[in-house]
Amino acid sequence: MSGTPEFMAPEIYEKEYNELVDIYSFGMCVLEMLTSEYPYSECSNPAQIYKKVTSGKLPDAFYRIQDLEGRQFVRKCLERAPNRLPAKELLLDLFLMSLLPIPSIQTHNYYSIALETERK
């Protein structure tokens, strides 16, 4: 087993896991970006991190996420494996959608005209 303990999903420690561990790690990355804090920085060694992760305790930094939608998104990523959503569902989350620029009607029309021109 290898990896960065702060970003490892609980099921990795149990050695029975799938691609959803990447969702968990991504959630920890988003947590770090939203708080500028390393997950589980309150722990002084890997054993403390292991104990918190395997018992389902979120890092202290989670509770300092100011953006409500961001916090809800991170929470979804850090759910226990049976409840964790796959990437195709998380991509539709309001938090991620709010980060995308909304194209103007002119831009939309431009791309529609360009696509129609390519088809001819």
C-alpha positions as CSV (number, residue, x, y, z in Angstrom):
1,M,0.0,0.0,0.0
2,S,1.4,3.4,-0.9
3,G,0.1,6.9,-1.1
4,T,-0.3,10.0,0.9
5,P,-2.2,9.1,4.1
6,E,-4.1,12.4,4.2
7,F,-5.5,11.7,0.8
8,M,-6.2,8.0,1.0
9,A,-9.7,6.7,1.2
10,P,-10.6,4.5,4.2
11,E,-11.2,1.5,2.0
12,I,-7.6,1.5,0.8
13,Y,-6.6,0.5,4.3
14,E,-9.0,-2.4,4.1
15,K,-7.4,-3.4,0.8
16,E,-10.8,-3.7,-0.9
17,Y,-11.4,-0.8,-3.2
18,N,-12.3,0.5,-6.6
19,E,-12.1,3.7,-8.6
20,L,-14.1,5.6,-6.0
21,V,-10.9,6.1,-4.0
22,D,-10.0,8.7,-6.6
23,I,-13.2,10.6,-5.9
24,Y,-12.2,10.6,-2.2
25,S,-8.7,11.9,-3.0
26,F,-10.1,14.5,-5.3
27,G,-12.4,15.7,-2.5
28,M,-9.3,16.2,-0.3
29,C,-7.7,18.2,-3.1
30,V,-10.7,20.4,-3.4
31,L,-10.8,20.8,0.4
32,E,-7.2,21.9,0.3
33,M,-7.9,24.4,-2.5
34,L,-10.9,25.9,-0.6
35,T,-9.2,26.2,2.7
36,S,-5.5,26.5,1.8
37,E,-5.0,23.9,4.5
38,Y,-3.5,20.4,4.2
39,P,-6.1,17.8,5.2
40,Y,-5.5,16.4,8.7
41,S,-2.9,19.0,9.5
42,E,-4.1,18.7,13.1
43,C,-2.5,15.2,13.2
44,S,1.2,14.9,14.1
45,N,1.8,11.4,12.6
46,P,0.4,8.9,10.1
47,A,-1.1,6.8,12.9
48,Q,-3.3,9.6,14.0
49,I,-4.4,10.2,10.4
50,Y,-5.2,6.5,10.0
51,K,-7.3,6.5,13.1
52,K,-9.3,9.5,12.0
53,V,-9.8,8.3,8.4
54,T,-10.8,4.7,9.3
55,S,-13.2,6.0,12.0
56,G,-14.9,8.3,9.4
57,K,-13.8,11.6,11.1
58,L,-13.4,14.4,8.7
59,P,-10.3,16.7,8.9
60,D,-10.7,19.8,11.0
61,A,-10.2,21.9,7.8
62,F,-13.5,20.6,6.4
63,Y,-15.4,22.6,8.9
64,R,-13.6,25.8,7.8
65,I,-14.9,25.6,4.2
66,Q,-16.8,28.9,3.9
67,D,-18.6,28.2,0.6
68,L,-21.7,26.1,1.4
69,E,-21.9,24.5,-2.1
70,G,-18.2,23.7,-1.9
71,R,-18.6,22.1,1.5
72,Q,-21.5,20.0,0.3
73,F,-19.5,18.9,-2.7
74,V,-16.4,17.9,-0.6
75,R,-18.7,16.0,1.7
76,K,-20.1,14.0,-1.2
77,C,-16.6,13.1,-2.3
78,L,-15.7,12.0,1.2
79,E,-18.7,9.8,1.9
80,R,-18.1,6.2,2.8
81,A,-17.6,4.1,-0.4
82,P,-21.1,2.6,-0.5
83,N,-22.6,6.1,-0.5
84,R,-19.9,7.9,-2.6
85,L,-21.1,9.1,-6.0
86,P,-19.3,8.2,-9.2
87,A,-17.5,11.0,-11.3
88,K,-20.3,11.1,-13.9
89,E,-22.8,12.2,-11.2
90,L,-20.5,14.5,-9.4
91,L,-19.7,16.4,-12.6
92,L,-23.4,17.6,-12.5
93,D,-23.0,19.0,-9.0
94,L,-24.0,22.7,-8.6
95,F,-20.6,23.5,-7.1
96,L,-18.7,22.4,-10.2
97,M,-21.3,23.9,-12.5
98,S,-21.0,27.3,-10.7
99,L,-17.3,27.3,-11.6
100,L,-17.9,27.0,-15.4
101,P,-18.3,30.3,-17.4
102,I,-21.7,30.7,-18.7
103,P,-21.4,31.3,-22.5
104,S,-23.2,34.3,-23.8
105,I,-25.9,34.0,-26.4
106,Q,-23.5,35.5,-29.0
107,T,-20.9,32.9,-28.2
108,H,-23.5,30.1,-28.4
109,N,-24.7,31.4,-31.7
110,Y,-21.1,31.6,-33.0
111,Y,-20.5,27.9,-32.1
112,S,-23.8,26.8,-33.6
113,I,-23.0,28.6,-36.9
114,A,-19.5,27.1,-36.9
115,L,-20.9,23.6,-36.4
116,E,-23.4,24.0,-39.1
117,T,-20.8,25.3,-41.5
118,E,-18.6,22.2,-40.8
119,R,-21.5,19.9,-41.5
120,K,-22.1,21.4,-45.0
